[in-house]
Amino acid sequence: MSKADPTSFVSLDDFERYAEANLDRNALDYYRSGAQDMITVRENQRAFDRIIVRPRILRDVSTVDMSTSIQGASISSPICIAPTAMQRMAHPEGECATARAAERKNTCMVLSSWSTTSIEDVAASTKGQSPKWLQLYIYKDRKATQRLIERAQDSGYTAIALTVDTPYLGRRLADIRNRFRLPPHLTMANFSDQKSQVSQSKTTHVSDNASGLATYVASQIDPTLSWKHVEWVKSVSRIPVLVKGVLTAEDAKLAVEAGVDGIIVSNHGGRQVDTAPATIDALEEVCRAVDGRVEVYLDGGVRRGTDVFKALALGAKAVFLGRPVLWALNYNGEEGVVEMLEMINEELRLAMALTGCVSVSDIKRDHVRVLPQARL
């Protein structure tokens, strides 16, 4: 597939095929790998096929409004950008290009704290006209964790997306085989000390054949975390705090009790525990448990406008795209991400029109029917 022939791109899968042919193998495998046998990675997409759309007909759909709001901020559509680490492996402008694309489409971008561009530089690359959130881990060094929150607040980020499903890094076989590490010209830009870099240094918690990232996580991320630490993040943050990585009703209720401002239903792109449920399969359970007390979002497996439609029908306020952003970024930087967002937004607009929905609020539970789940 040629970069000079953009007319050949007709779906998000085309961006992935381009990346498979053009992206460095170390980066490609890191971006696309999941835990163990990658069953959950595949199920994240396949599970959408078990949901049937129920169209309503003969309604005036000459105008379709996809605008909505998240955490009080207005955005042009419920399709947002999930945090993905180390984007400058995909394109030299990395996270800045993604942020500019998100702003051009007036949607939310969540910046990974493992970004290859600093919190401040990403903020400075845009005009601040669309919401940016910071994804955060709780580090053993609490002062460093609090400093990241303060830097995000000072730079105009409007929420913290606290990842809660990674006390250890999932076993990702491709990264282990490749002994994954950042290319030498890149760093995790939000951390200035060498101890915070993805290196090959050994720790007492990781075997010698682990990837550099697994080594880093074991040395830096605190596995003792509990709900009281979520409450601590809330106490030191002036902006909303959401938890990312909830898959069950039980944890959704605990999250609300801990005072979070939102929940992102996520299995970390299938990268933590394999055979965890697909996020779309977990979504309705979480939404029922929350019962409207906080906004619920979803990431994982969204590749079509109909996928977005199904997630909204099952209770999501918005969805977040991860890997498709990386593939589009690799294809053509900022312009590639804009093109990808326009493509899936047009698919959502068409799905809404063909089901008789002229606004996001028109999308209801009875617009979909969930088929019985087959065995993995």
C-alpha positions as CSV (number, residue, x, y, z in Angstrom):
1,M,0.0,0.0,0.0
2,S,1.5,3.3,-1.1
3,K,1.6,6.5,1.0
4,A,1.2,8.4,-2.3
5,D,-2.2,6.8,-2.9
6,P,-4.5,7.9,-0.1
7,T,-7.6,6.9,-2.0
8,S,-6.8,3.3,-1.2
9,F,-7.6,3.9,2.5
10,V,-11.3,3.2,2.9
11,S,-11.3,1.8,6.5
12,L,-9.3,1.9,9.7
13,D,-7.8,-1.5,8.8
14,D,-6.0,0.1,5.9
15,F,-4.0,2.3,8.2
16,E,-2.9,-0.8,10.1
17,R,-1.9,-2.6,7.0
18,Y,0.2,0.3,6.0
19,A,2.0,0.3,9.4
20,E,2.6,-3.4,9.2
21,A,4.5,-2.9,6.0
22,N,6.4,0.3,7.0
23,L,6.9,0.5,10.8
24,D,10.0,-0.7,12.5
25,R,9.5,-4.2,13.9
26,N,10.4,-3.3,17.5
27,A,7.8,-0.5,17.5
28,L,5.2,-2.5,15.5
29,D,5.3,-5.5,17.8
30,Y,5.2,-3.2,20.9
31,Y,2.1,-1.4,19.6
32,R,0.1,-4.4,18.4
33,S,1.1,-7.0,21.0
34,G,-1.2,-8.2,23.7
35,A,-0.8,-10.5,26.7
36,Q,0.1,-14.2,26.2
37,D,-1.9,-15.7,23.3
38,M,-3.7,-12.4,22.6
39,I,-7.2,-13.9,22.9
40,T,-8.5,-10.7,24.6
41,V,-6.9,-8.6,21.8
42,R,-8.9,-10.5,19.2
43,E,-12.1,-10.6,21.4
44,N,-12.1,-6.8,21.8
45,Q,-13.0,-6.6,18.1
46,R,-14.9,-9.8,17.6
47,A,-17.3,-9.0,20.5
48,F,-18.8,-6.1,18.5
49,D,-19.9,-8.6,15.9
50,R,-22.1,-10.3,18.5
51,I,-24.2,-7.1,18.8
52,I,-26.9,-6.5,16.2
53,V,-28.1,-3.0,15.3
54,R,-31.9,-2.5,15.2
55,P,-32.6,0.4,12.7
56,R,-35.6,2.6,13.0
57,I,-36.9,3.9,9.6
58,L,-38.8,6.8,8.0
59,R,-37.4,9.5,10.2
60,D,-36.0,12.8,9.0
61,V,-32.2,12.3,9.2
62,S,-31.2,15.1,6.9
63,T,-29.2,16.6,9.7
64,V,-27.2,14.5,12.2
65,D,-25.5,16.1,15.2
66,M,-22.8,14.0,16.8
67,S,-21.7,16.5,19.4
68,T,-21.6,15.6,23.0
69,S,-19.8,16.5,26.2
70,I,-17.4,14.6,28.5
71,Q,-16.6,15.9,32.0
72,G,-18.4,19.1,31.2
73,A,-16.4,19.8,28.0
74,S,-18.1,20.0,24.6
75,I,-16.6,17.9,21.8
76,S,-17.7,17.4,18.2
77,S,-18.3,13.7,18.5
78,P,-18.0,10.9,21.1
79,I,-14.9,9.5,19.4
80,C,-11.8,10.4,21.4
81,I,-8.1,9.4,21.5
82,A,-6.9,6.9,24.1
83,P,-3.4,7.1,25.8
84,T,-0.8,5.2,23.9
85,A,2.8,5.3,24.9
86,M,5.9,6.4,23.0
87,Q,4.3,7.8,19.9
88,R,7.5,9.1,18.4
89,M,8.4,5.6,17.5
90,A,5.5,5.9,15.0
91,H,6.3,9.3,13.7
92,P,8.9,12.0,14.5
93,E,6.3,14.5,15.7
94,G,4.6,11.8,17.8
95,E,2.3,13.1,20.6
96,C,2.3,16.7,19.3
97,A,1.0,15.6,15.9
98,T,-1.8,13.6,17.6
99,A,-2.7,16.5,19.9
100,R,-3.0,18.9,17.0
101,A,-5.2,16.4,15.1
102,A,-7.4,16.0,18.1
103,E,-7.8,19.8,18.4
104,R,-8.6,20.1,14.7
105,K,-11.4,17.6,15.1
106,N,-12.5,19.2,18.5
107,T,-12.2,16.0,20.4
108,C,-10.4,14.8,23.6
109,M,-6.9,13.4,23.6
110,V,-5.5,11.5,26.6
111,L,-1.7,11.8,26.8
112,S,0.2,8.8,28.1
113,S,2.5,9.6,31.0
114,W,5.0,7.4,29.1
115,S,4.9,9.8,26.3
116,T,8.1,10.5,24.3
117,T,7.1,14.2,24.4
118,S,6.7,16.1,27.6
119,I,3.4,17.2,29.2
120,E,4.3,20.8,28.6
121,D,5.5,20.4,25.0
122,V,2.3,18.6,24.0
123,A,0.2,21.4,25.6
124,A,2.3,24.1,23.9
125,S,1.8,22.4,20.5
126,T,-2.0,23.2,20.5
127,K,-4.1,26.3,21.2
128,G,-5.9,24.7,24.1
129,Q,-9.2,24.7,22.3
130,S,-10.1,21.0,23.0
131,P,-9.8,18.9,26.2
132,K,-6.6,17.1,27.0
133,W,-6.4,14.6,29.9
134,L,-3.2,13.0,31.4
135,Q,-3.1,9.2,31.9
136,L,-1.3,8.4,35.1
137,Y,0.2,5.5,37.0
138,I,0.8,5.8,40.8
139,Y,4.6,5.4,41.3
140,K,6.4,4.2,44.3
141,D,7.7,7.7,44.5
142,R,4.6,9.6,45.5
143,K,6.2,13.0,45.1
144,A,7.0,12.2,41.5
145,T,3.3,11.1,41.0
146,Q,2.0,14.3,42.6
147,R,4.4,16.4,40.5
148,L,3.0,14.8,37.3
149,I,-0.5,15.8,38.4
150,E,0.7,19.4,39.1
151,R,2.4,19.7,35.8
152,A,-0.7,18.6,34.0
153,Q,-2.9,21.1,35.9
154,D,-0.4,23.9,35.2
155,S,-0.3,23.0,31.5
156,G,-4.1,23.1,31.1
157,Y,-5.0,19.4,31.1
158,T,-8.6,19.0,32.4
159,A,-8.6,15.5,33.9
160,I,-6.5,12.7,35.2
161,A,-7.1,9.2,33.8
162,L,-5.6,6.9,36.5
163,T,-4.7,3.5,35.1
164,V,-5.5,0.9,37.8
165,D,-5.0,-2.4,36.0
166,T,-1.1,-2.5,35.9
167,P,0.5,-3.4,39.2
168,Y,2.7,-5.5,37.0
169,L,3.1,-5.5,33.3
170,G,1.2,-8.3,31.4
171,R,3.4,-11.0,29.8
172,R,3.7,-9.8,26.2
173,L,5.5,-12.4,24.2
174,A,6.6,-10.2,21.2
175,D,8.2,-7.7,23.6
176,I,10.0,-10.4,25.4
177,R,11.3,-11.9,22.2
178,N,12.5,-8.5,20.9
179,R,13.8,-7.5,24.4
180,F,11.8,-4.3,23.7
181,R,13.4,-1.0,24.6
182,L,13.1,2.6,23.3
183,P,15.3,3.6,20.4
184,P,18.4,5.4,21.7
185,H,17.3,8.8,20.4
186,L,14.0,8.7,22.4
187,T,13.2,9.0,26.1
188,M,10.2,8.9,28.3
189,A,10.1,12.7,28.3
190,N,8.2,13.2,31.5
191,F,11.0,11.7,33.5
192,S,14.4,13.3,33.6
193,D,16.3,10.8,35.7
194,Q,17.8,7.8,34.1
195,K,16.2,5.4,36.6
196,S,12.9,6.2,35.0
197,Q,13.9,5.2,31.5
198,V,13.0,1.9,29.8
199,S,16.2,0.1,30.1
200,Q,17.6,-3.4,30.3
201,S,18.6,-3.0,34.0
202,K,17.7,-6.0,36.2
203,T,15.4,-5.9,39.2
204,T,14.6,-8.5,41.7
205,H,11.0,-8.9,40.4
206,V,11.6,-9.5,36.7
207,S,13.3,-12.5,35.0
208,D,16.4,-11.9,32.8
209,N,14.3,-12.5,29.7
210,A,11.8,-9.7,30.4
211,S,11.3,-6.7,28.1
212,G,12.8,-3.4,29.1
213,L,9.3,-2.1,29.8
214,A,8.5,-4.9,32.2
215,T,11.7,-4.2,34.0
216,Y,10.8,-0.5,34.2
217,V,7.3,-1.2,35.5
218,A,8.6,-3.6,38.2
219,S,11.1,-1.0,39.4
220,Q,8.8,2.1,39.4
221,I,5.1,1.1,39.6
222,D,3.7,0.4,43.1
223,P,2.0,-3.1,43.3
224,T,0.6,-2.4,46.8
225,L,-2.0,0.0,45.5
226,S,-5.6,-0.1,46.8
227,W,-8.7,2.1,46.6
228,K,-7.2,4.4,49.3
229,H,-4.6,5.4,46.8
230,V,-7.3,6.5,44.4
231,E,-8.7,8.7,47.2
232,W,-5.2,10.1,47.7
233,V,-4.9,11.1,44.0
234,K,-8.3,12.8,44.3
235,S,-7.0,14.7,47.4
236,V,-4.0,16.1,45.5
237,S,-5.8,16.9,42.2
238,R,-7.7,20.1,41.4
239,I,-9.1,18.5,38.2
240,P,-11.4,15.4,37.8
241,V,-9.9,12.0,38.4
242,L,-11.2,9.0,36.4
243,V,-10.1,5.4,36.8
244,K,-9.1,3.4,33.7
245,G,-9.2,-0.4,33.8
246,V,-12.5,-1.3,35.3
247,L,-14.2,-4.4,34.0
248,T,-16.7,-5.5,36.7
249,A,-19.7,-4.2,38.5
250,E,-18.0,-4.8,41.8
251,D,-15.1,-2.6,41.0
252,A,-17.4,0.0,39.4
253,K,-19.3,0.4,42.7
254,L,-16.0,0.7,44.6
255,A,-14.8,3.3,42.2
256,V,-17.9,5.4,42.8
257,E,-17.5,5.0,46.5
258,A,-13.9,6.2,46.2
259,G,-15.3,9.4,44.7
260,V,-14.0,9.1,41.1
261,D,-15.4,11.4,38.5
262,G,-15.6,8.8,35.7
263,I,-14.8,5.3,34.7
264,I,-13.1,4.0,31.6
265,V,-14.0,0.4,30.8
266,S,-10.7,-0.9,29.6
267,N,-8.6,-4.1,29.5
268,H,-5.5,-2.2,28.5
269,G,-5.9,-3.1,24.9
270,G,-5.8,-6.8,25.8
271,R,-2.3,-6.3,27.1
272,Q,-2.6,-7.3,30.8
273,V,-4.4,-10.5,31.6
274,D,-5.3,-12.7,28.6
275,T,-8.9,-14.0,28.4
276,A,-10.2,-11.0,30.3
277,P,-13.5,-10.0,28.9
278,A,-13.8,-7.8,25.8
279,T,-14.6,-4.3,26.9
280,I,-17.9,-4.1,25.0
281,D,-18.9,-7.3,26.9
282,A,-18.1,-5.6,30.2
283,L,-19.6,-2.2,29.4
284,E,-23.3,-2.8,30.3
285,E,-22.5,-4.5,33.6
286,V,-20.4,-1.5,34.6
287,C,-23.0,1.0,33.5
288,R,-25.8,-0.7,35.4
289,A,-23.6,-0.8,38.6
290,V,-22.8,2.9,38.2
291,D,-26.5,3.8,37.5
292,G,-25.7,7.3,36.1
293,R,-23.7,8.5,39.1
294,V,-20.6,9.1,36.9
295,E,-19.9,9.1,33.2
296,V,-18.6,5.8,31.8
297,Y,-16.4,5.5,28.7
298,L,-14.9,2.6,26.8
299,D,-11.7,1.8,24.9
300,G,-10.6,-1.4,23.2
301,G,-11.5,-2.9,19.8
302,V,-13.4,0.1,18.3
303,R,-12.7,0.0,14.5
304,R,-16.0,1.0,12.9
305,G,-18.6,3.7,13.3
306,T,-21.1,1.0,14.1
307,D,-18.8,-0.1,17.0
308,V,-19.1,3.4,18.4
309,F,-22.9,3.3,17.9
310,K,-23.1,0.0,19.8
311,A,-21.0,1.3,22.7
312,L,-23.2,4.4,23.0
313,A,-26.3,2.2,22.9
314,L,-25.0,0.1,25.8
315,G,-24.2,3.1,28.0
316,A,-20.9,4.6,27.1
317,K,-20.7,8.4,27.0
318,A,-17.8,8.3,24.6
319,V,-15.2,5.8,23.2
320,F,-11.4,6.1,23.0
321,L,-9.3,4.9,20.1
322,G,-5.8,3.6,20.7
323,R,-4.0,1.5,18.1
324,P,-5.8,3.1,15.1
325,V,-4.2,6.4,16.1
326,L,-0.7,4.9,16.0
327,W,-1.3,3.4,12.6
328,A,-2.6,6.7,11.2
329,L,0.3,8.6,12.8
330,N,2.8,6.3,11.2
331,Y,1.0,6.8,7.8
332,N,1.1,10.5,7.7
333,G,1.5,12.2,11.1
334,E,-1.0,14.8,12.0
335,E,-2.8,14.6,8.7
336,G,-3.0,10.8,9.0
337,V,-4.7,11.1,12.4
338,V,-7.1,13.7,11.1
339,E,-8.0,11.5,8.1
340,M,-8.5,8.5,10.3
341,L,-10.8,10.4,12.7
342,E,-12.8,11.8,9.8
343,M,-13.3,8.3,8.4
344,I,-14.7,6.8,11.5
345,N,-16.7,9.9,12.3
346,E,-18.3,9.7,8.9
347,E,-19.1,6.0,9.6
348,L,-20.7,6.9,12.9
349,R,-22.8,9.7,11.2
350,L,-24.0,7.2,8.6
351,A,-24.8,4.6,11.2
352,M,-26.8,7.1,13.2
353,A,-28.7,8.3,10.0
354,L,-29.5,4.7,9.0
355,T,-30.9,3.9,12.4
356,G,-33.0,7.0,12.6
357,C,-30.9,8.9,15.2
358,V,-30.2,12.6,14.6
359,S,-28.3,13.2,17.9
360,V,-26.2,11.1,20.2
361,S,-29.0,11.3,22.8
362,D,-31.3,9.5,20.4
363,I,-29.1,6.3,20.6
364,K,-30.9,4.0,23.1
365,R,-30.5,0.5,24.4
366,D,-33.3,-0.8,22.2
367,H,-31.2,0.1,19.1
368,V,-29.1,-3.0,19.7
369,R,-29.5,-6.6,20.6
370,V,-26.7,-8.6,22.1
371,L,-26.4,-12.2,20.9
372,P,-25.4,-15.0,23.2
373,Q,-21.6,-15.1,23.8
374,A,-19.8,-18.0,22.2
375,R,-17.0,-19.7,24.0
376,L,-13.5,-18.2,23.4
